[in-house]
Every structure is written in structure tokens, then in C-alpha cells.
Amino acid sequence: MIKKYIYVLFFVPLLFSCKKESVKVAAKSEISVKSYTFKELKPLLERQDGKTYVINFWATWCAPCVKELPAFEKLNKEYAAKNVEVILVSLDFPNQVEKRLLPFISKKNLQSKVVLLDDVGEDIWIKEIDSTWSGAIPATLIYSPRGRKFYEQSFDYELLETELKTLL
């Protein structure tokens, strides 16, 4: 009889704790973010495949960036069938991906493609992205076969859509 109680007190809680852990691991593994150096990211900034690209540079620690994300998400949803792709380039610190970026993506249910720019050579890549960029975020690049525009500002949906339409 005592053996039964030892079994119940020791092994049953262990069994449930194992199940909880595996659920957490499974949930975390569903979301991933690819990390790029600028050299690896650069082709995403100059594709010539007939699509229109909206590339937003942001970070979870940037309040104006977080505030404008719903506009990019809405644009992604509304224009996906119109050959428009939204890419959210996170400038979060690489050591914060697991603790901050992935939980943020999950909590906000971001559907746009999210990538991490992990390159300490910002003095070089900021100017390569756009010669007028001071490095402040949020910043957005919109390009298509009709042209290329860079914005160092925040957007609401209406303004973002207006700017997108100039390049469609």
C-alpha cells in the first residue's frame, strides 16, 4: 500500500510535468525567424521578379514600430493576392530572439514574413539600404518594377496604402 502512495506522489506529478514541457517545446518550435547578415539580406532588398515589396525595419523595443505593425499586417493580408509581399526585418538583439522576439511574434500573431538582421556593420548597411537613412526606426523600403522609395517615419494603414499604390 505504501508503494502505491509513493508511486502516486512521485511518478504521477513527474508524468504531468513532462507532458507540460513537451507542449511548451512544441508551441515554441512552430515559430522561427531566419537570421541574416546584410550580405544575405541584400538580395531581398533588390529582387526583380515583378513583385512589389514592402520591407519594414523595426524592433520589439521600439514603441512607434510596434504601434505601426497592424498597418503592415493589414497591408500584407489585403494585398497578398496583388503580388505584394511584406517582410518585417527585426533589428532586435540576437540574444533576445528566444526571450523576446519569438514570444512577441506569437502574442501579436504576426503573419507577415519576419527575419532578423544580425549584422554589426550598421555603418555600412544603413547607407547601402538608403543613403538618406539616419539609422532611426521605424523605417520602410517599398520597391517594385515601377520604382523604389524609402521612408524614415511611422505609418498608419491609410498612408502606407497610399504610398504602396504609387508603386503598383
C-alpha positions as CSV (number, residue, x, y, z in Angstrom):
1,M,0.0,0.0,0.0
2,I,2.8,2.4,0.8
3,K,4.4,1.6,-2.5
4,K,1.3,2.8,-4.3
5,Y,1.3,6.1,-2.4
6,I,5.0,6.6,-3.2
7,Y,4.2,5.9,-6.9
8,V,1.3,8.3,-6.9
9,L,3.1,11.1,-5.1
10,F,6.3,10.8,-7.1
11,F,5.7,9.5,-10.6
12,V,2.3,10.9,-11.4
13,P,3.4,14.6,-10.9
14,L,6.5,13.8,-12.9
15,L,4.4,12.4,-15.7
16,F,2.2,15.6,-15.9
17,S,5.2,17.9,-15.7
18,C,6.8,16.1,-18.7
19,K,3.6,16.5,-20.7
20,K,3.5,20.2,-20.0
21,E,7.1,20.7,-21.0
22,S,6.6,18.9,-24.3
23,V,3.6,21.1,-25.1
24,K,5.7,24.2,-24.5
25,V,8.5,22.9,-26.7
26,A,6.1,22.1,-29.5
27,A,4.5,25.5,-29.3
28,K,7.9,27.3,-29.4
29,S,9.1,25.3,-32.4
30,E,6.2,26.4,-34.6
31,I,7.6,29.9,-34.8
32,S,11.1,30.6,-36.2
33,V,12.9,33.5,-37.5
34,K,15.7,33.3,-40.0
35,S,18.8,35.3,-39.2
36,Y,20.6,37.2,-42.0
37,T,23.8,39.1,-42.3
38,F,23.4,42.2,-44.5
39,K,25.1,40.4,-47.4
40,E,22.4,37.6,-47.1
41,L,19.6,40.1,-46.7
42,K,20.6,42.4,-49.6
43,P,19.0,40.1,-52.3
44,L,15.7,40.5,-50.6
45,L,16.0,44.3,-51.0
46,E,16.6,44.2,-54.7
47,R,14.6,41.4,-56.2
48,Q,13.5,41.8,-59.8
49,D,10.7,39.3,-60.0
50,G,7.8,41.6,-60.9
51,K,6.5,41.7,-57.3
52,T,6.1,44.8,-55.1
53,Y,8.0,44.5,-51.8
54,V,7.3,46.4,-48.6
55,I,10.3,46.0,-46.2
56,N,9.8,47.4,-42.7
57,F,12.8,47.8,-40.4
58,W,11.6,47.5,-36.8
59,A,12.3,46.1,-33.3
60,T,10.2,44.9,-30.4
61,W,11.7,47.6,-28.1
62,C,10.7,50.4,-30.5
63,A,7.2,51.8,-29.4
64,P,6.5,53.5,-32.8
65,C,7.5,50.3,-34.6
66,V,5.1,48.2,-32.6
67,K,2.3,50.7,-33.0
68,E,2.5,50.6,-36.8
69,L,2.8,46.8,-37.1
70,P,-1.0,46.3,-37.5
71,A,-0.9,48.6,-40.6
72,F,1.7,46.3,-42.2
73,E,-0.2,43.2,-41.2
74,K,-3.4,44.6,-42.8
75,L,-1.5,45.5,-45.9
76,N,0.0,42.0,-46.1
77,K,-3.5,40.5,-45.9
78,E,-5.2,42.9,-48.3
79,Y,-2.5,42.9,-51.0
80,A,-1.2,39.3,-50.9
81,A,-3.2,38.4,-54.0
82,K,-2.0,41.5,-55.8
83,N,1.6,40.4,-56.0
84,V,2.7,42.4,-52.9
85,E,5.0,40.9,-50.2
86,V,5.5,42.4,-46.8
87,I,8.8,41.5,-45.0
88,L,9.4,42.6,-41.4
89,V,13.1,43.0,-40.7
90,S,13.7,42.8,-37.0
91,L,16.6,44.8,-35.6
92,D,16.2,43.1,-32.2
93,F,19.4,42.0,-30.5
94,P,20.2,38.4,-31.5
95,N,20.5,37.3,-27.9
96,Q,16.8,38.4,-27.4
97,V,15.3,36.3,-30.2
98,E,14.2,33.4,-27.9
99,K,13.2,35.5,-24.9
100,R,11.6,38.5,-26.7
101,L,11.1,38.3,-30.5
102,L,9.6,34.9,-30.8
103,P,7.1,35.4,-28.0
104,F,6.2,38.8,-29.5
105,I,5.5,37.3,-32.9
106,S,3.3,34.7,-31.2
107,K,1.5,37.1,-29.0
108,K,0.8,39.5,-31.8
109,N,0.0,36.6,-34.3
110,L,2.2,38.2,-37.0
111,Q,1.5,36.7,-40.4
112,S,4.0,38.7,-42.4
113,K,7.4,37.2,-43.0
114,V,9.7,38.1,-40.2
115,V,13.5,37.9,-40.5
116,L,16.3,39.1,-38.2
117,L,19.1,41.3,-39.4
118,D,22.1,40.3,-37.4
119,D,25.0,42.4,-38.7
120,V,27.1,44.7,-36.5
121,G,28.3,46.7,-39.6
122,E,25.4,49.1,-39.4
123,D,27.6,52.0,-40.5
124,I,27.8,50.2,-43.9
125,W,24.4,48.6,-44.4
126,I,22.3,51.6,-43.2
127,K,23.7,53.7,-46.1
128,E,23.5,50.8,-48.5
129,I,19.8,50.4,-47.9
130,D,19.3,54.1,-48.4
131,S,21.8,57.0,-48.5
132,T,19.4,59.3,-46.6
133,W,18.7,56.9,-43.7
134,S,20.0,58.1,-40.4
135,G,19.5,54.6,-38.9
136,A,16.4,55.5,-36.9
137,I,13.5,53.1,-36.9
138,P,10.8,52.6,-37.9
139,A,11.9,52.7,-41.5
140,T,10.4,51.3,-44.6
141,L,11.5,50.5,-48.1
142,I,8.9,49.9,-50.8
143,Y,10.1,48.8,-54.2
144,S,8.6,47.4,-57.4
145,P,9.4,47.4,-61.1
146,R,8.0,51.0,-61.1
147,G,10.5,52.4,-58.6
148,R,11.9,52.5,-55.1
149,K,11.0,54.7,-52.2
150,F,12.5,54.8,-48.7
151,Y,10.7,56.3,-45.6
152,E,12.2,57.1,-42.2
153,Q,8.8,57.5,-40.5
154,S,5.9,55.8,-38.9
155,F,2.8,54.7,-40.9
156,D,-0.9,54.3,-40.3
157,Y,-2.7,52.0,-42.8
158,E,-4.1,54.7,-45.0
159,L,-0.7,56.4,-45.5
160,L,1.0,53.1,-46.1
161,E,-1.6,52.0,-48.6
162,T,-1.3,55.4,-50.4
163,E,2.5,55.1,-50.7
164,L,2.2,51.5,-51.9
165,K,-0.2,52.4,-54.6
166,T,2.3,54.9,-56.1
167,L,4.5,51.9,-56.9
168,L,1.9,49.3,-58.1
